[in-house]
Amino acid sequence: MVYVALLRGINVGGNNKIDMKQLKTTFERVSMNHVKTYINTGNIIFTQSSLSKDELVAVLEEAILADFGLPIRVVVRSLDEFKNVMSALPDSWVNDQTMKSDVLFLWDEVNDESVMEQLPLKPEIDRAVYAPGAVIWSVDRNNVTKSGMSKIIGTKLYKLVTIRNVNTTRKIYELMQAAEQ
């Protein structure tokens, strides 16, 4: 089965530095197959057929701690789960000079549609949809500073998500589909 592991908080602002080639080796060491990393923010596509998703998370978090000395949280999504997120992502939502659009991948503790009630959204500015495993959010660039989503930083909920922009999310999906071939 094809999966992606999304690591939270690595190689951001000079903190939690992890080399992607070394990370690939770590994944291979713990029996992940066809491992491919995408950009430096902790996106690892791989295949694995004998472990459950919960077992994958535990194995990967332990391996990263052992090899890098960092307690990094990991979200794992299967290709089917990722496909559901992608089907909820409006084609018109982009990340460019006119629009900022992100996908907040959720840990199991908050992976429920009720998470939308915890978001400090401003309906006149923010657009957001829930898909199992994620919240997809978009705002016009000229309203980013007015968005309620900036208030999520530092909250308990913020610690239970890892965020990718929609361009990265779409590329990860493309790589996952290629890995299925």
Buried (B, 14 or more C-beta within 10 A) or exposed (E): BBBBBBBBBBBEEEEBEBEBEEBBEBBEEBEBEBBBBBEBBBBBBBBBEEBEBEEBBEBBBEBBEEBBEBEBBBBBBBBEBBEBBBEBBEEEBBBEEEBBBBBBBBBEEBBEEEBEEBBEBEEEBBBBBBBEBBBBBBBBEEBEEEBBBEEBEEEEBEBBBBBBBBEBBBBBBEBBBEBEE
